[in-house]
């Protein structure tokens, strides 16, 4: 069994711009706590190596305090004999002064460019337990397919590849720049026992075989990076055998977005707090994190309400109302921070009030009602080329048309109001 810890996108020295000093410091310390937790977990599980798949740093400038703290931690960690293999990423490319300036401990190996760096990982008897090959980013905007730079795997022992890359077809890839782009076939063709990937911040398996993973970033940085964050423990039973992968949550700061649809505003602040609490409980069940999590939450109100026009103005103009609401929800749910989004609220729609009226909207609703009651599709639609070439059945088309009714009313009513202003 070859066992190692896989983490990526630590982003040390993230600035957390736009936050107050206290919040920034709390997030910085949470990131360090998660990183130290990964080192401790690696030693406690007697893993043979620690792998960091790019973007250990958030930028090419590093504070003296961060550099000193990192080196001390790695010196203590590698004193156990456990090696660290790091691939440079687009945030901390190999050509930067940063990577060459740091006095890395002896057992820390850094791949700084496209030349593959292979490390033999030894067991206590001095035998090769596994091999790890890493390829790094030479500069900050690599457009080449770095996956093609890897050699074929060693078939005598488990062999692992480490790469910071944008893989076609993965979830959340659109949130990241298309650096070192590659396809799943590029990974499969090299036949490595495992690909330790970095760059995309959402934890996910990339290949159906389970031989390639993004662990996600170690610490979420905004509400665009939600869910429990941490590292992966990977166990390869032997060369050519499928890896066993398990997630370990490590970050104590967690970002989430909660949607409250069609909320009953007569329930007041206490009702909001209760609804938020129920949704948070669901998140924890679906994706457990660490105990004593500090929640950074965005609540997004959706659906239809008579307050759709008043609430946005109320939230903008009445800071006392907003502060009272925030304080109540934070108190009841133990939140670190909460913000609100009411931009998706819509006015209630009553299609029946416009049906059979002598205008475009009334005629459109009459046609939709005929279709719903079993009428034929209009000839222009029934013979449309896009429909003929699609796999949609007549019933599916009818469902689509029926579901557009509220949107149609809302749009035409809004356009009429704007025209009258």
C-alpha positions as MATLAB code, in Angstrom:
seq = 'XXXXXXXXXXXXXXXXXXXXXXXXXXXXXXXXXXXXXXXXXXXXXXXXXXXXXXXXXXXXXXXXXXXXXXXXXXXXXXXXXXXXXXXXXXXXXXXXXXXXXXXXXXXXXXXXXXXXXXXXXXXXXXXXXXXXXXXXXXXXXXXXXXXXXXXXXXXXXXXXXXXXXXXXXXXXXXXXXXXXXXXXXXXXXXXXXXXXXXXXXXXXXXXXXXXXXXXXXXXXXXXXXXXXXXXXXXXXXXXXXXXXXXXXXXXXXXXXXXXXXXXXXXXXXXXXXXXXXXXXXXXXXXXXXXXXXXXXXXXXXXXXXXXXXXXXXXXXXXXXXXXXXXXXXXXXXXXXXXXXXXXXXXXXXXXXXXXXXXXXXXXXXXXXXXXXXXXXXXXXXXXXXXXXXXXXXXXXXXXXXXXXXXXXXXXXXXXXXXXXX';
ca = [
       0.000    0.000    0.000;
       1.315    3.410   -1.044;
      -0.347    6.151    1.027;
      -0.076    9.915    0.607;
      -1.962   13.140    1.351;
      -3.069   15.236   -1.613;
      -3.851   18.925   -1.234;
      -3.824   21.860   -3.616;
      -4.538   25.576   -3.924;
      -3.522   26.547   -0.397;
      -3.068   30.177   -1.507;
      -0.969   31.314    1.450;
      -0.886   35.113    1.796;
      -4.310   35.620    0.277;
      -5.231   39.274    0.917;
      -8.991   38.777    1.404;
      -9.524   42.219   -0.081;
     -12.693   44.082    0.797;
     -12.925   42.674    4.324;
     -12.198   44.434    7.597;
      -8.938   43.751    9.423;
     -10.478   41.398   11.977;
     -12.168   39.262    9.332;
      -9.017   39.144    7.197;
      -6.938   37.968   10.138;
      -9.482   35.289   11.052;
      -9.438   33.895    7.504;
      -5.633   33.988    7.338;
      -5.380   32.017   10.578;
      -8.013   29.556    9.399;
      -5.908   28.863    6.298;
      -2.813   28.268    8.436;
      -4.801   26.061   10.793;
      -5.991   23.941    7.848;
      -2.444   23.658    6.474;
      -1.013   22.648    9.840;
      -3.907   20.205   10.195;
      -2.962   18.601    6.874;
       0.626   18.115    8.066;
      -0.501   16.619   11.373;
      -2.996   14.333    9.638;
      -0.322   13.126    7.224;
       1.953   12.138   10.124;
      -0.834   10.626   12.216;
      -1.928    8.414    9.312;
       1.711    7.443    8.643;
       1.413    8.555    5.030;
       4.492    8.048    2.893;
       4.401   11.524    1.296;
       2.644   14.878    1.122;
       1.676   16.197   -2.317;
       0.769   19.849   -3.053;
      -0.604   20.232   -6.585;
       0.119   23.901   -7.246;
      -0.690   27.360   -5.913;
       0.800   26.875   -2.485;
       1.052   30.680   -2.563;
      -1.515   33.195   -3.734;
       1.014   35.386   -5.512;
       4.658   35.860   -6.402;
       5.292   38.144   -3.415;
       5.421   36.595    0.039;
       5.629   38.267    3.412;
       8.674   37.555    5.560;
       6.391   36.245    8.312;
       4.670   33.772    5.958;
       7.967   32.526    4.554;
       9.444   31.983    8.013;
       6.359   30.223    9.337;
       6.150   27.933    6.307;
       9.805   26.916    6.427;
       9.609   26.143   10.147;
       6.535   23.960    9.646;
       8.100   22.062    6.752;
      11.352   21.539    8.661;
       9.423   20.029   11.564;
       7.325   17.912    9.220;
      10.141   16.517    7.073;
      12.213   15.682   10.167;
      10.028   12.565   10.318;
      11.501   11.466    6.981;
       8.299   12.169    5.038;
       8.965   13.955    1.730;
       6.926   16.843    0.305;
       6.411   17.097   -3.462;
       5.188   20.471   -4.778;
       4.177   21.407   -8.319;
       4.288   25.122   -9.097;
       1.031   26.650  -10.359;
      -0.096   29.747  -12.181;
      -0.117   31.822   -8.956;
       3.410   30.729   -7.953;
       5.201   29.893  -11.230;
       8.702   28.469  -11.300;
      10.345   31.418  -13.015;
       9.397   33.743  -10.145;
      12.003   34.757   -7.598;
       9.736   33.424   -4.884;
      10.376   29.707   -5.314;
      14.134   30.086   -5.715;
      14.499   32.380   -2.692;
      12.845   30.120   -0.126;
      15.327   27.892    1.761;
      13.410   24.654    1.256;
      14.227   21.786    3.640;
      16.096   18.853    2.091;
      13.102   16.560    1.702;
      10.969   19.202   -0.058;
      10.986   18.749   -3.845;
       9.612   21.517   -6.095;
       8.758   21.049   -9.797;
       9.245   24.524  -11.289;
       8.751   23.917  -15.010;
       7.629   21.454  -17.653;
      10.608   19.121  -17.060;
       9.200   16.136  -15.106;
      10.583   15.788  -11.577;
      10.399   12.221  -10.232;
      10.860   11.371   -6.560;
      11.339    7.822   -5.285;
       9.433    7.528   -2.024;
      11.118    5.070    0.318;
       9.721    3.056    3.188;
      11.429    2.496    6.553;
      13.514   -0.330    5.078;
      14.837    1.946    2.331;
      12.817    0.194   -0.378;
      10.938    2.175   -3.020;
       7.312    2.215   -1.893;
       6.106    4.418   -4.749;
       7.091    7.075   -7.263;
       5.752   10.605   -7.650;
       6.321   12.631  -10.831;
       5.436   16.336  -10.855;
       5.382   18.936  -13.629;
       5.162   22.653  -12.836;
       4.242   25.961  -14.434;
       7.249   27.873  -15.719;
       5.248   31.118  -15.931;
       1.882   32.474  -14.866;
      -0.066   31.877  -18.090;
       0.833   28.477  -19.504;
      -1.228   27.624  -22.574;
       0.519   24.329  -23.317;
      -0.849   20.916  -22.435;
       1.520   19.934  -19.622;
      -0.085   16.504  -19.248;
       1.742   15.427  -22.407;
       5.108   16.127  -20.729;
       4.764   13.187  -18.336;
       6.594    9.942  -19.017;
       4.752    6.642  -19.042;
       4.283    5.262  -15.552;
       6.595    2.845  -13.800;
       4.778   -0.499  -13.677;
       6.859   -1.979  -10.858;
       5.553    0.253   -8.061;
       2.586    2.644   -7.639;
       3.282    5.761   -9.690;
       1.546    9.120   -9.086;
       1.428   12.234  -11.301;
       1.129   15.767   -9.885;
      -0.174   18.571  -12.097;
      -1.832   21.980  -11.783;
      -4.147   22.069  -14.801;
      -7.502   22.959  -16.325;
      -9.183   19.698  -17.340;
     -11.910   19.793  -19.971;
     -15.328   18.655  -18.785;
     -14.838   19.158  -15.048;
     -17.298   20.978  -12.823;
     -16.623   24.640  -11.952;
     -13.854   24.879  -14.578;
     -15.438   28.064  -15.941;
     -14.456   29.803  -12.683;
     -10.775   29.373  -13.500;
      -8.449   30.493  -16.263;
      -7.685   27.959  -18.983;
      -4.094   27.325  -17.949;
      -2.264   24.094  -18.856;
      -5.472   22.827  -20.516;
      -5.868   19.117  -21.137;
      -8.547   16.504  -21.709;
      -9.446   13.430  -19.736;
      -7.972   11.250  -22.461;
      -4.591   12.930  -21.901;
      -4.690   11.722  -18.303;
      -5.940    8.228  -19.102;
      -3.364    7.625  -21.825;
      -0.409    7.980  -19.404;
      -1.883    5.195  -17.228;
      -0.716    6.628  -13.906;
      -2.165    5.014  -10.810;
      -3.344    8.444   -9.671;
      -3.354   12.044  -10.907;
      -3.045   14.587   -8.071;
      -4.559   17.672   -9.674;
      -4.841   21.310   -8.671;
      -6.310   24.562  -10.069;
     -10.090   23.944   -9.948;
     -11.312   24.745   -6.440;
     -14.224   22.308   -6.321;
     -13.507   18.846   -4.926;
     -14.300   16.175   -7.532;
     -13.216   12.981   -9.221;
     -12.146   13.663  -12.801;
     -11.971   10.152  -14.284;
     -14.605    7.418  -14.061;
     -11.885    5.097  -12.805;
     -11.305    7.342   -9.776;
      -7.629    7.746  -10.749;
      -7.673   11.568  -10.940;
      -8.977   14.051   -8.373;
      -9.158   17.716   -7.557;
      -9.164   18.027   -3.748;
     -10.533   21.577   -3.991;
      -8.764   24.472   -2.346;
      -7.708   24.024    1.267;
      -9.667   27.060    2.484;
     -12.618   28.778    0.843;
     -12.067   32.488    0.214;
     -15.518   33.795   -0.734;
     -19.101   32.680   -1.323;
     -17.991   31.494   -4.754;
     -16.080   28.684   -2.992;
     -18.659   26.960   -0.840;
     -18.684   23.739    1.134;
     -16.343   21.892    3.454;
     -12.684   22.267    2.464;
      -9.668   20.103    3.218;
      -7.403   17.424    1.757;
      -7.533   13.890    0.360;
      -5.910   10.721    1.683;
      -5.026    8.470   -1.241;
      -4.106    4.803   -0.866;
      -2.867    2.844   -3.882;
      -2.941   -0.894   -3.022;
      -0.371   -1.725   -5.677;
       0.791   -0.883   -9.214;
      -2.132   -0.843  -11.623;
      -4.710   -1.087   -8.836;
      -7.531    1.419   -8.297;
      -6.829    4.010   -5.574;
      -8.899    4.448   -2.426;
      -9.655    8.149   -1.824;
     -11.194    9.753    1.252;
     -11.765   13.381    2.130;
     -10.673   14.995    5.396;
     -12.265   18.376    6.213;
      -9.694   20.758    7.699;
     -10.845   24.367    7.191;
     -12.644   25.974   10.122;
     -13.940   28.860    8.020;
     -16.671   27.858    5.605;
     -18.587   29.801    2.994;
     -22.113   28.896    1.971;
     -24.958   30.337   -0.096;
     -28.507   29.574    1.038;
     -31.558   30.145   -1.133;
     -34.833   30.872    0.653;
     -37.615   30.530   -1.909;
     -41.029   32.143   -1.408;
     -40.207   33.081    2.171;
     -43.086   34.238    4.359;
     -41.908   37.664    5.550;
     -44.624   37.849    8.202;
     -42.460   35.465   10.236;
     -39.952   38.248   10.852;
     -36.293   37.958   11.878;
     -36.917   34.872   14.025;
     -38.454   33.137   11.025;
     -35.429   34.003    8.896;
     -33.116   32.589   11.572;
     -35.112   29.347   11.754;
     -35.109   28.933    7.979;
     -31.368   29.597    7.795;
     -30.750   27.078   10.577;
     -32.649   24.340    8.741;
     -30.716   24.973    5.549;
     -27.376   24.970    7.389;
     -28.264   21.631    8.933;
     -28.882   20.220    5.453;
     -25.475   21.480    4.295;
     -23.728   19.776    7.202;
     -25.507   16.490    6.507;
     -24.626   16.653    2.808;
     -21.035   17.805    3.265;
     -19.773   17.524    6.874;
     -16.993   19.863    7.920;
     -15.022   20.320   11.111;
     -16.480   21.063   14.516;
     -16.693   24.700   15.604;
     -16.966   25.860   12.004;
     -17.040   29.630   11.463;
     -19.765   30.254    8.894;
     -19.567   33.019    6.292;
     -23.024   33.038    4.784;
     -24.936   34.659    1.969;
     -28.723   34.344    2.105;
     -30.402   34.739   -1.253;
     -34.151   35.328   -1.276;
     -35.871   34.035   -4.396;
     -39.391   33.419   -5.597;
     -42.317   35.836   -5.562;
     -43.342   38.331   -2.908;
     -45.432   41.472   -2.589;
     -42.267   43.009   -1.142;
     -40.257   42.413   -4.312;
     -40.054   46.126   -5.087;
     -39.830   47.418   -1.497;
     -37.259   45.050   -0.008;
     -34.266   46.013   -2.186;
     -34.831   49.682   -1.289;
     -35.340   48.763    2.367;
     -32.084   46.816    2.453;
     -30.236   49.693    0.788;
     -31.728   52.545    2.830;
     -32.500   51.105    6.265;
     -29.193   50.011    7.758;
     -30.814   49.718   11.180;
     -33.273   47.136    9.810;
     -30.483   45.213    8.094;
     -28.242   45.261   11.170;
     -31.080   44.081   13.394;
     -31.899   41.223   11.033;
     -28.234   40.242   10.714;
     -27.666   40.368   14.471;
     -30.686   38.164   15.179;
     -29.710   35.496   12.642;
     -26.041   35.557   13.679;
     -27.004   35.238   17.333;
     -29.325   32.286   16.811;
     -27.110   30.395   14.372;
     -23.644   31.352   15.589;
     -22.552   32.848   12.271;
     -19.301   34.690   11.736;
     -20.721   36.842    8.956;
     -23.906   37.119    6.927;
     -24.942   39.147    3.911;
     -28.168   39.316    1.960;
     -29.253   39.179   -1.658;
     -32.818   40.198   -2.560;
     -32.132   40.874   -6.238;
     -33.853   37.673   -7.368;
     -37.232   38.420   -5.741;
     -40.121   38.801   -8.194;
     -43.605   40.245   -7.927;
     -46.508   37.765   -7.661;
     -47.925   36.837  -11.048;
     -51.603   36.155  -11.771;
     -51.835   34.940  -15.387;
     -55.626   34.467  -15.180;
     -56.097   38.237  -14.757;
     -54.666   38.857  -18.235;
     -56.145   35.904  -20.133;
     -58.711   36.697  -22.851;
     -57.831   40.410  -22.744;
     -57.609   42.220  -26.122;
     -53.821   42.625  -26.237;
     -50.697   40.631  -27.090;
     -50.380   39.165  -23.612;
     -54.004   38.036  -23.496;
     -53.734   36.395  -26.921;
     -50.485   34.650  -25.949;
     -52.027   33.264  -22.760;
     -55.108   32.116  -24.694;
     -52.858   30.174  -27.075;
     -50.943   28.569  -24.218;
     -54.216   27.541  -22.575;
     -55.407   25.918  -25.812;
     -52.209   23.925  -26.018;
     -52.513   22.904  -22.375;
     -56.064   21.686  -22.956;
     -54.975   19.405  -25.763;
     -54.840   21.662  -28.765;
     -52.320   21.197  -31.553;
     -48.985   22.964  -31.680;
     -48.984   26.030  -33.935;
     -47.800   25.084  -37.442;
     -44.776   27.402  -37.205;
     -43.655   25.573  -34.071;
     -44.606   22.040  -35.109;
     -42.586   22.348  -38.330;
     -39.658   24.281  -36.860;
     -36.308   22.825  -37.898;
     -34.882   22.892  -34.357;
     -37.823   20.805  -33.120;
     -37.592   18.335  -35.997;
     -33.893   17.801  -35.232;
     -34.351   17.499  -31.475;
     -35.190   14.470  -29.378;
     -38.088   16.287  -27.654;
     -41.463   14.611  -27.726;
     -44.699   16.549  -28.251;
     -45.457   16.135  -24.529;
     -42.099   17.604  -23.572;
     -42.661   20.598  -25.836;
     -46.055   21.157  -24.241;
     -44.429   21.072  -20.790;
     -41.901   23.685  -21.887;
     -44.601   25.969  -23.254;
     -46.726   25.604  -20.137;
     -43.794   26.566  -17.889;
     -43.137   29.838  -19.716;
     -46.487   31.334  -18.737;
     -45.367   33.199  -15.616;
     -42.201   34.454  -17.276;
     -44.228   35.698  -20.232;
     -46.632   37.626  -17.999;
     -43.841   39.132  -15.936;
     -41.871   40.271  -18.947;
     -44.744   41.833  -20.853;
     -46.178   43.534  -17.763;
     -42.739   44.933  -16.895;
     -42.241   46.232  -20.438;
     -45.664   47.894  -20.362;
     -44.890   49.623  -17.047;
     -41.554   50.867  -18.335;
     -43.194   52.191  -21.491;
     -45.683   54.202  -19.394;
     -42.976   55.923  -17.305;
];
